[in-house]
């Protein structure tokens, strides 16, 4: 593990420790890579950055004090390494899911937009994870396969409690589950999962327009 300074609230600010600004930027970049909504990567360890650090620490069985010491740095770097590894694995596995699809799933996902937090889209939907995996309708076994490597055991246990819940009940359940709300899915992780989310839509399109899979189409 590389060597880092201990970082805390107001590091990077001119009045406290401007010399740590680059390292705060590195911290903010890692958090953003992991799916947290960090806003501007400005090298200022403000209240927003501290709150996100506390959330990360709580998700990884660390003392949620907002201070980035050696243990938190190690957990951050390990999480980022897993993110890259999971992305590579899911991308290679997912490429065969959309049979006869000759487009770029990553480009489609980018056009759809990334939402790293769990959300409820409305209507008869269930709690939904980026890139559009609806826990109210998707197979529980598929959700476990795709997301279990990306989240903590506590988060996975909370996710299992919202399987199959739809509509207003899903909205209420999400609002009352801070553990589920704390889950963050990075853009690279979502890119790897996207083929699985898009598969039922692509299958429906092919059923209606079968010539799309022809080589000369």
C-alpha positions as CSV (number, residue, x, y, z in Angstrom):
1,X,0.0,0.0,0.0
2,X,1.3,3.5,-0.8
3,X,2.0,6.0,1.9
4,X,-0.5,8.6,2.7
5,X,-1.0,11.5,5.1
6,X,-3.8,11.3,7.7
7,X,-6.6,13.5,6.4
8,X,-9.4,15.1,8.3
9,X,-12.0,17.9,8.1
10,X,-10.7,21.2,6.6
11,X,-7.5,19.7,5.2
12,X,-6.6,21.3,1.9
13,X,-8.1,24.6,3.0
14,X,-5.8,27.6,2.9
15,X,-6.2,28.3,6.6
16,X,-5.3,24.8,7.7
17,X,-3.2,22.6,5.3
18,X,-3.1,23.7,1.7
19,X,-0.1,21.4,1.1
20,X,-2.5,18.4,1.5
21,X,-4.8,19.6,-1.3
22,X,-3.5,17.1,-3.9
23,X,-3.9,14.2,-1.5
24,X,-7.4,15.3,-0.7
25,X,-8.1,15.3,-4.4
26,X,-6.8,11.8,-4.6
27,X,-9.2,10.8,-1.8
28,X,-12.1,12.5,-3.5
29,X,-11.3,10.8,-6.8
30,X,-11.2,7.3,-5.2
31,X,-14.6,8.0,-3.5
32,X,-16.0,9.1,-6.8
33,X,-14.7,6.0,-8.6
34,X,-16.4,3.9,-5.9
35,X,-19.8,5.5,-6.8
36,X,-20.1,8.3,-4.2
37,X,-21.5,11.6,-5.4
38,X,-18.5,13.7,-4.4
39,X,-19.4,16.9,-6.5
40,X,-16.3,18.9,-7.4
41,X,-12.9,17.3,-6.9
42,X,-11.4,20.4,-5.5
43,X,-8.9,19.2,-2.8
44,X,-11.0,20.7,0.0
45,X,-11.9,18.3,2.8
46,X,-15.2,19.9,3.6
47,X,-18.3,18.6,5.4
48,X,-19.6,16.8,2.3
49,X,-16.4,14.8,1.9
50,X,-16.3,14.0,5.6
51,X,-19.9,12.7,5.5
52,X,-19.0,10.4,2.5
53,X,-15.9,9.2,4.3
54,X,-18.1,8.3,7.4
55,X,-20.5,6.4,5.2
56,X,-17.6,4.5,3.6
57,X,-16.1,3.7,7.0
58,X,-19.5,2.5,8.3
59,X,-19.9,0.2,5.3
60,X,-16.5,-1.4,5.9
61,X,-16.6,-2.0,9.6
62,X,-14.3,1.0,10.4
63,X,-14.8,3.6,13.1
64,X,-17.0,6.2,11.3
65,X,-15.1,9.3,12.5
66,X,-14.5,10.9,9.2
67,X,-10.7,10.8,9.7
68,X,-8.8,9.1,6.9
69,X,-5.9,7.2,8.6
70,X,-4.0,4.2,7.4
71,X,-6.8,1.8,7.9
72,X,-9.3,3.8,5.9
73,X,-6.7,4.5,3.1
74,X,-6.1,0.7,2.9
75,X,-9.8,0.0,2.8
76,X,-10.3,2.6,0.1
77,X,-7.5,1.3,-2.1
78,X,-8.7,-2.3,-1.7
79,X,-12.2,-1.3,-2.6
80,X,-11.0,0.5,-5.7
81,X,-8.9,-2.6,-6.7
82,X,-11.9,-4.8,-6.3
83,X,-14.0,-2.4,-8.4
84,X,-11.5,-2.7,-11.3
85,X,-11.3,-6.4,-11.0
86,X,-15.1,-6.9,-10.8
87,X,-15.6,-4.6,-13.8
88,X,-13.2,-6.7,-15.9
89,X,-14.9,-9.9,-14.8
90,X,-18.4,-8.7,-15.4
91,X,-17.5,-7.1,-18.7
92,X,-16.0,-10.3,-20.0
93,X,-18.9,-12.4,-18.7
94,X,-21.6,-10.0,-19.8
95,X,-20.5,-9.6,-23.3
96,X,-22.2,-12.8,-24.3
97,X,-25.5,-12.0,-22.6
98,X,-26.9,-9.7,-25.3
99,X,-26.8,-12.3,-28.1
100,X,-26.4,-10.9,-31.6
101,X,-26.3,-7.4,-30.2
102,X,-23.6,-5.5,-32.2
103,X,-23.8,-2.2,-30.5
104,X,-21.7,-0.9,-27.5
105,X,-23.5,-1.6,-24.2
106,X,-21.2,0.9,-22.5
107,X,-22.2,3.6,-24.9
108,X,-25.9,2.8,-24.3
109,X,-25.4,3.0,-20.5
110,X,-23.6,6.3,-20.8
111,X,-26.6,7.7,-22.8
112,X,-29.0,6.4,-20.2
113,X,-27.0,8.1,-17.4
114,X,-25.5,6.8,-14.2
115,X,-27.3,6.7,-10.9
116,X,-24.9,5.3,-8.2
117,X,-27.6,5.3,-5.5
118,X,-30.6,2.9,-5.1
119,X,-33.8,4.6,-6.2
120,X,-37.4,4.0,-6.9
121,X,-38.4,4.9,-10.5
122,X,-42.2,5.1,-9.7
123,X,-45.2,3.1,-10.8
124,X,-45.1,-0.6,-10.3
125,X,-41.3,-0.7,-10.1
126,X,-39.3,-2.0,-7.2
127,X,-36.2,-0.6,-5.6
128,X,-33.8,-0.2,-8.5
129,X,-30.0,-0.3,-8.7
130,X,-27.9,1.2,-11.4
131,X,-27.9,0.2,-14.3
132,X,-31.6,-0.4,-14.0
133,X,-31.8,-3.7,-12.1
134,X,-35.3,-3.7,-10.6
135,X,-35.3,-5.7,-7.4
136,X,-39.1,-5.9,-7.5
137,X,-39.1,-7.9,-10.7
138,X,-35.6,-9.4,-11.3
139,X,-34.7,-12.9,-10.2
140,X,-33.2,-12.8,-6.7
141,X,-30.5,-15.3,-7.7
142,X,-29.3,-12.9,-10.5
143,X,-29.2,-9.9,-8.1
144,X,-27.2,-11.9,-5.7
145,X,-24.8,-13.1,-8.4
146,X,-24.2,-9.6,-9.8
147,X,-24.2,-7.4,-6.6
148,X,-23.0,-9.6,-3.8
149,X,-19.3,-9.2,-4.8
150,X,-19.7,-5.4,-4.8
151,X,-21.4,-4.7,-1.5
152,X,-20.9,-5.7,2.2
153,X,-22.6,-8.7,3.8
154,X,-24.8,-6.3,5.8
155,X,-25.9,-4.5,2.7
156,X,-26.6,-7.8,0.9
157,X,-28.8,-9.0,3.8
158,X,-30.8,-5.7,3.7
159,X,-31.2,-6.1,-0.1
160,X,-32.6,-9.5,0.3
161,X,-35.5,-8.0,2.3
162,X,-36.6,-5.8,-0.6
163,X,-36.8,-8.6,-3.2
164,X,-40.2,-8.7,-4.8
165,X,-41.5,-5.5,-3.3
166,X,-43.1,-3.2,-5.8
167,X,-44.9,0.1,-6.2
168,X,-45.5,2.5,-3.2
169,X,-44.4,-0.3,-0.9
170,X,-41.0,-0.3,-2.5
171,X,-40.8,3.5,-2.2
172,X,-41.6,3.2,1.6
173,X,-39.2,0.3,2.1
174,X,-36.3,2.1,0.5
175,X,-36.9,5.2,2.6
176,X,-36.9,3.1,5.7
177,X,-33.7,1.2,4.9
178,X,-30.6,3.3,5.6
179,X,-28.4,0.3,4.9
180,X,-29.9,-0.1,1.4
181,X,-29.7,3.6,0.9
182,X,-26.0,3.6,1.7
183,X,-25.1,1.3,-1.2
184,X,-23.1,2.9,-4.0
185,X,-22.5,1.3,-7.5
186,X,-19.7,2.9,-9.5
187,X,-20.1,3.7,-13.1
188,X,-17.5,1.0,-14.1
189,X,-19.3,-1.6,-12.0
190,X,-22.6,-0.7,-13.6
191,X,-21.1,-1.0,-17.1
192,X,-20.3,-4.6,-16.3
193,X,-23.8,-5.3,-15.2
194,X,-25.6,-3.4,-17.9
195,X,-25.9,-6.3,-20.4
196,X,-27.9,-8.3,-17.8
197,X,-30.2,-5.3,-17.2
198,X,-30.7,-4.8,-21.0
199,X,-31.2,-8.4,-21.9
200,X,-35.0,-8.6,-21.4
201,X,-35.5,-5.4,-23.4
202,X,-33.2,-6.7,-26.2
203,X,-35.0,-10.0,-26.3
204,X,-38.3,-8.2,-26.7
205,X,-37.0,-6.1,-29.5
206,X,-35.6,-9.2,-31.3
207,X,-39.0,-10.9,-31.0
208,X,-40.7,-8.0,-32.7
209,X,-37.9,-7.3,-35.2
210,X,-36.1,-10.6,-35.9
211,X,-34.2,-9.3,-38.9
212,X,-32.1,-7.1,-36.5
213,X,-29.9,-10.2,-35.8
214,X,-29.1,-10.8,-39.4
215,X,-25.5,-10.1,-40.4
216,X,-26.6,-7.7,-43.2
217,X,-28.9,-5.6,-41.0
